[in-house]
Amino acid sequence: MNGQSKNIQEIGRRRLLFVVNSPDFFLSHRLPIALKALQESHEVHMATAGRHHGGSVAAQQKG
């Protein structure tokens, strides 16, 4: 695959950004939605001002 084809595929890829006040809220209410989006090859991101829970989110995804 050449670079141009890859760029065209990336442009068509859907991205989802969750903006939440608390990482705990994301884990308890939005994680299933994010996991489903990942299964469907979407790019998923979370923005939060809360304390860092990156490890917790990653553990939930694997578990």
C-alpha positions in Angstrom: 0.0 0.0 0.0 1.5 3.4 -0.9 1.4 6.4 1.3 -1.4 8.1 -0.6 -3.8 5.1 -0.2 -3.1 5.0 3.5 -3.9 8.7 3.9 -7.2 8.2 2.0 -8.1 5.4 4.4 -7.2 7.4 7.5 -9.3 10.3 6.2 -12.3 8.0 6.0 -11.8 6.6 9.5 -14.3 7.8 12.1 -13.0 9.4 15.3 -14.9 9.6 18.5 -14.0 12.0 21.4 -15.5 11.6 24.8 -15.3 14.7 26.9 -16.0 13.9 30.6 -15.6 15.6 33.9 -14.6 12.4 35.7 -12.7 9.3 34.4 -14.8 7.3 36.8 -18.0 8.4 34.9 -16.5 7.3 31.6 -15.7 3.9 33.1 -19.1 3.4 34.5 -21.2 4.9 31.8 -19.4 5.3 28.5 -16.8 2.5 28.3 -19.2 0.0 26.6 -19.8 2.6 23.8 -16.1 3.2 23.4 -15.3 -0.5 23.3 -17.9 -1.1 20.6 -16.6 1.8 18.6 -13.1 0.3 18.8 -14.4 -3.1 17.6 -15.8 -1.3 14.6 -12.4 0.2 13.8 -13.2 3.7 15.0 -10.5 5.9 16.7 -11.5 6.6 20.3 -10.2 9.3 22.6 -11.1 10.7 26.0 -10.6 14.2 27.3 -10.9 14.8 31.0 -9.8 17.3 33.6 -10.0 14.6 36.3 -7.1 12.8 37.9 -5.2 10.4 35.6 -6.8 7.0 35.1 -5.2 5.9 31.9 -4.2 2.6 33.4 -7.7 1.9 34.6 -9.2 2.6 31.2 -6.6 0.3 29.5 -7.3 -2.5 32.1 -11.0 -2.2 31.4 -10.4 -2.5 27.7 -8.4 -5.7 28.1 -10.5 -7.2 30.8 
